[in-house]
């Protein structure tokens, strides 16, 4: 009787974790695909993350960057597929995506160690 109870608890917990993971993954995909115009204030202290939602390199790191920044709220996500965000190409001398800018630190690429350096982790 006791073993059956624990089995049900464990299965319920695994199902709950699976559902939460699925919902979280789909939510981040939704955030990644949004093409919201972004306004960057001159007093911005956050890391700027320039990406394109159709860029495979950007997609390969987006989830990690999103979840890492979720608690700190220290990254501004800027989808360059949004026409109104393209004004930042000249302003920040962007030549490729993904690109991270934090103050005077800038990095373009997918090396997580270098990204964390720009993020200040």
Backbone as CSV, one residue per row, in Angstrom:
resi,resn,N_x,N_y,N_z,CA_x,CA_y,CA_z,C_x,C_y,C_z
1,UNK,0.830,-1.193,0.000,0.000,0.000,0.000,0.869,1.249,0.000
2,UNK,1.901,1.282,0.839,2.780,2.439,0.936,3.540,2.651,-0.369
3,UNK,4.010,1.563,-0.986,4.750,1.679,-2.244,3.882,2.268,-3.350
4,UNK,2.614,1.891,-3.388,1.695,2.411,-4.396,1.485,3.911,-4.209
5,UNK,1.416,4.360,-2.961,1.244,5.785,-2.662,2.453,6.583,-3.142
6,UNK,3.663,6.086,-2.847,4.883,6.773,-3.279,5.011,6.778,-4.789
7,UNK,4.603,5.690,-5.423,4.640,5.619,-6.875,3.761,6.713,-7.477
8,UNK,2.562,6.881,-6.968,1.652,7.916,-7.459,2.222,9.313,-7.233
9,UNK,2.847,9.528,-6.095,3.455,10.835,-5.798,4.591,11.127,-6.773
10,UNK,5.431,10.139,-7.004,6.575,10.324,-7.902,6.098,10.564,-9.339
11,UNK,5.123,9.780,-9.787,4.597,9.963,-11.144,3.946,11.337,-11.276
12,UNK,3.195,11.751,-10.278,2.551,13.076,-10.306,3.599,14.181,-10.364
13,UNK,4.662,14.035,-9.589,5.725,15.042,-9.583,6.413,15.097,-10.947
14,UNK,6.685,13.952,-11.544,7.328,13.922,-12.857,6.435,14.546,-13.931
15,UNK,5.143,14.265,-13.865,4.208,14.861,-14.827,4.178,16.377,-14.640
16,UNK,4.145,16.839,-13.389,4.127,18.282,-13.118,5.389,18.950,-13.647
17,UNK,6.538,18.343,-13.409,7.801,18.899,-13.911,7.787,18.937,-15.439
18,UNK,7.284,17.892,-16.061,7.208,17.857,-17.518,6.313,18.955,-18.071
19,UNK,5.170,19.158,-17.446,4.239,20.200,-17.907,4.856,21.579,-17.719
20,UNK,5.477,21.824,-16.569,6.104,23.119,-16.300,7.234,23.376,-17.291
21,UNK,8.029,22.369,-17.567,9.125,22.507,-18.531,8.584,22.820,-19.918
22,UNK,7.554,22.112,-20.332,6.943,22.334,-21.651,6.383,23.747,-21.769
23,UNK,5.647,24.180,-20.757,5.054,25.520,-20.773,6.155,26.587,-20.768
24,UNK,7.176,26.410,-19.927,8.288,27.365,-19.870,9.019,27.465,-21.192
25,UNK,9.279,26.325,-21.802,9.980,26.299,-23.092,9.168,27.042,-24.160
26,UNK,7.878,26.759,-24.210,7.022,27.423,-25.205,6.890,28.912,-24.936
27,UNK,6.873,29.317,-23.662,6.809,30.741,-23.351,8.063,31.463,-23.843
28,UNK,9.229,30.883,-23.612,10.476,31.512,-24.062,10.507,31.570,-25.591
29,UNK,10.008,30.532,-26.254,9.914,30.584,-27.718,9.016,31.736,-28.156
30,UNK,7.917,31.958,-27.439,7.017,33.066,-27.742,7.747,34.407,-27.576
31,UNK,8.479,34.550,-26.473,9.233,35.790,-26.222,10.252,36.006,-27.327
32,UNK,10.940,34.938,-27.719,11.972,35.041,-28.754,11.386,35.519,-30.083
33,UNK,10.190,35.087,-30.434,9.585,35.412,-31.718,8.919,36.784,-31.734
34,UNK,8.689,37.375,-30.551,8.046,38.689,-30.513,8.912,39.708,-31.255
35,UNK,8.261,40.573,-31.974,8.993,41.604,-32.711,8.549,42.973,-32.224
36,UNK,8.724,43.179,-30.941,8.331,44.424,-30.307,9.382,45.504,-30.559
37,UNK,8.939,46.708,-30.945,9.905,47.813,-31.038,10.460,48.119,-29.646
38,UNK,11.758,48.311,-29.560,12.428,48.555,-28.279,12.989,49.961,-28.262
39,UNK,12.788,50.647,-27.142,13.389,51.964,-26.940,14.458,51.811,-25.867
40,UNK,15.676,52.200,-26.188,16.791,52.101,-25.238,17.057,53.491,-24.689
41,UNK,16.897,53.634,-23.391,17.127,54.948,-22.779,18.620,55.193,-22.616
42,UNK,18.998,56.443,-22.553,20.410,56.794,-22.389,20.921,56.385,-21.009
43,UNK,20.025,56.187,-20.059,20.432,55.786,-18.708,20.386,54.272,-18.524
44,UNK,20.258,53.530,-19.616,20.169,52.077,-19.548,21.421,51.472,-18.911
45,UNK,21.233,50.599,-17.938,22.358,49.913,-17.276,22.347,48.419,-17.583
46,UNK,21.416,47.981,-18.402,21.271,46.560,-18.709,22.114,46.174,-19.927
47,UNK,22.364,44.884,-20.069,23.045,44.368,-21.247,22.057,44.337,-22.398
48,UNK,22.494,44.795,-23.547,21.671,44.767,-24.748,21.974,43.478,-25.499
49,UNK,20.945,42.725,-25.832,21.097,41.477,-26.577,20.375,41.637,-27.914
50,UNK,21.175,41.852,-28.963,20.646,41.998,-30.312,20.633,40.621,-30.968
51,UNK,19.478,40.223,-31.462,19.333,38.902,-32.064,18.283,38.976,-33.174
52,UNK,18.185,37.890,-33.920,17.115,37.717,-34.909,16.437,36.391,-34.597
53,UNK,15.118,36.376,-34.620,14.420,35.140,-34.260,14.567,34.042,-35.311
54,UNK,15.099,34.358,-36.491,15.331,33.346,-37.517,16.817,32.979,-37.648
55,UNK,17.624,33.412,-36.703,19.069,33.150,-36.693,19.345,31.899,-35.858
56,UNK,19.956,30.888,-36.467,20.203,29.634,-35.742,21.182,29.828,-34.578
57,UNK,22.198,30.674,-34.746,23.118,30.942,-33.634,22.386,31.620,-32.479
58,UNK,21.518,32.561,-32.804,20.749,33.259,-31.768,19.831,32.277,-31.042
59,UNK,19.172,31.423,-31.808,18.269,30.435,-31.222,19.007,29.471,-30.311
60,UNK,20.265,29.159,-30.651,21.014,28.178,-29.864,21.339,28.670,-28.460
61,UNK,21.339,29.981,-28.241,21.687,30.513,-26.914,20.540,31.271,-26.251
62,UNK,19.462,31.542,-26.995,18.401,32.407,-26.483,17.835,31.909,-25.157
63,UNK,17.485,30.633,-25.075,16.873,30.102,-23.855,17.803,30.259,-22.653
64,UNK,19.071,29.970,-22.853,20.022,30.089,-21.744,20.123,31.536,-21.262
65,UNK,20.194,32.465,-22.197,20.296,33.881,-21.831,19.009,34.339,-21.163
66,UNK,17.883,33.911,-21.691,16.596,34.319,-21.118,16.486,33.863,-19.660
67,UNK,16.721,32.574,-19.405,16.560,32.061,-18.040,17.617,32.625,-17.102
68,UNK,18.821,32.850,-17.599,19.884,33.431,-16.758,19.510,34.852,-16.338
69,UNK,18.864,35.577,-17.239,18.528,36.971,-16.948,17.162,37.126,-16.275
70,UNK,16.375,36.065,-16.227,15.001,36.164,-15.717,14.946,36.679,-14.279
71,UNK,15.824,36.195,-13.433,15.805,36.625,-12.024,16.379,38.017,-11.841
72,UNK,17.429,38.320,-12.577,18.107,39.611,-12.418,17.460,40.724,-13.233
73,UNK,16.712,40.348,-14.267,16.108,41.331,-15.179,17.171,42.318,-15.668
74,UNK,18.295,41.762,-16.141,19.427,42.598,-16.520,19.768,42.582,-18.009
75,UNK,18.829,42.101,-18.830,19.074,42.038,-20.276,17.877,42.630,-21.011
76,UNK,18.176,43.445,-22.029,17.144,43.961,-22.928,17.242,43.136,-24.212
77,UNK,16.169,42.448,-24.555,16.128,41.607,-25.742,15.622,42.433,-26.921
78,UNK,16.435,42.499,-27.986,16.109,43.346,-29.127,16.131,42.495,-30.397
79,UNK,14.938,42.193,-30.895,14.799,41.387,-32.101,15.004,42.291,-33.314
80,UNK,16.054,42.023,-34.052,16.393,42.878,-35.186,15.523,42.597,-36.417
81,UNK,14.638,41.613,-36.332,13.664,41.414,-37.408,12.537,42.436,-37.325
82,UNK,12.455,43.170,-36.236,11.495,44.268,-36.107,12.110,45.479,-36.797
83,UNK,11.452,45.943,-37.830,11.971,47.049,-38.646,12.372,48.264,-37.801
84,UNK,11.572,48.605,-36.792,11.851,49.790,-35.979,13.083,49.625,-35.094
85,UNK,13.555,48.397,-34.885,14.762,48.167,-34.084,16.036,48.284,-34.925
86,UNK,15.884,48.358,-36.221,17.069,48.396,-37.100,17.844,49.700,-37.016
87,UNK,17.246,50.716,-36.390,17.974,51.976,-36.204,19.209,51.770,-35.326
88,UNK,19.228,50.688,-34.548,20.358,50.416,-33.656,21.558,49.841,-34.388
89,UNK,21.383,49.416,-35.631,22.512,48.871,-36.398,23.605,49.926,-36.523
90,UNK,23.244,51.120,-36.933,24.226,52.199,-37.081,24.662,52.731,-35.719
91,UNK,23.711,52.904,-34.815,24.028,53.491,-33.515,25.066,52.669,-32.749
92,UNK,24.988,51.339,-32.826,25.908,50.469,-32.088,26.900,49.747,-32.993
93,UNK,26.985,50.163,-34.254,27.899,49.535,-35.220,27.744,48.015,-35.253
94,UNK,26.528,47.551,-35.343,26.263,46.116,-35.352,26.610,45.535,-36.713
95,UNK,27.364,44.442,-36.696,27.735,43.786,-37.947,27.200,42.361,-38.018
96,UNK,26.780,41.817,-36.868,26.241,40.458,-36.855,25.416,40.250,-35.590
97,UNK,24.653,39.179,-35.609,23.903,38.752,-34.426,24.261,37.303,-34.154
98,UNK,24.215,36.878,-32.932,23.874,37.626,-31.727,25.009,38.551,-31.293
99,UNK,24.633,39.709,-30.792,25.595,40.662,-30.251,25.109,41.119,-28.880
100,UNK,26.050,41.170,-27.944,25.787,41.615,-26.576,26.593,42.873,-26.314
101,UNK,25.952,43.887,-25.743,26.641,45.131,-25.399,26.269,45.504,-23.975
102,UNK,27.294,45.757,-23.175,27.098,46.209,-21.797,28.152,47.283,-21.536
103,UNK,27.723,48.527,-21.574,28.678,49.626,-21.409,29.671,49.607,-22.556
104,UNK,30.960,49.463,-22.209,32.002,49.430,-23.240,32.345,48.010,-23.672
105,UNK,31.743,47.029,-23.031,31.982,45.633,-23.403,31.031,45.241,-24.528
106,UNK,31.574,44.567,-25.530,30.750,44.105,-26.643,31.282,42.768,-27.119
107,UNK,30.364,41.861,-27.439,30.745,40.551,-27.965,29.693,40.083,-28.956
108,UNK,30.147,39.575,-30.095,29.263,38.949,-31.083,29.653,37.488,-31.200
109,UNK,28.697,36.608,-30.951,28.962,35.176,-31.050,28.182,34.391,-30.027
110,UNK,28.536,33.101,-29.908,27.785,32.192,-29.045,28.615,31.576,-27.925
111,UNK,29.844,32.031,-27.740,30.692,31.494,-26.669,30.138,31.958,-25.329
112,UNK,29.604,31.026,-24.554,28.929,31.388,-23.306,29.862,32.029,-22.289
113,UNK,31.126,31.627,-22.262,32.073,32.258,-21.337,32.231,33.744,-21.669
114,UNK,32.355,34.055,-22.949,32.495,35.466,-23.361,31.204,36.240,-23.142
115,UNK,30.068,35.573,-23.368,28.784,36.222,-23.121,28.651,36.566,-21.639
116,UNK,29.023,35.638,-20.769,28.934,35.875,-19.321,29.858,36.996,-18.886
117,UNK,30.983,37.163,-19.559,31.872,38.276,-19.256,31.183,39.608,-19.563
118,UNK,30.497,39.671,-20.693,29.781,40.901,-21.050,28.606,41.133,-20.095
119,UNK,27.924,40.047,-19.738,26.788,40.149,-18.815,27.239,40.573,-17.407
120,UNK,28.522,40.379,-17.118,29.031,40.734,-15.788,28.822,39.644,-14.761
121,UNK,28.721,38.406,-15.230,28.526,37.255,-14.316,29.844,36.742,-13.795
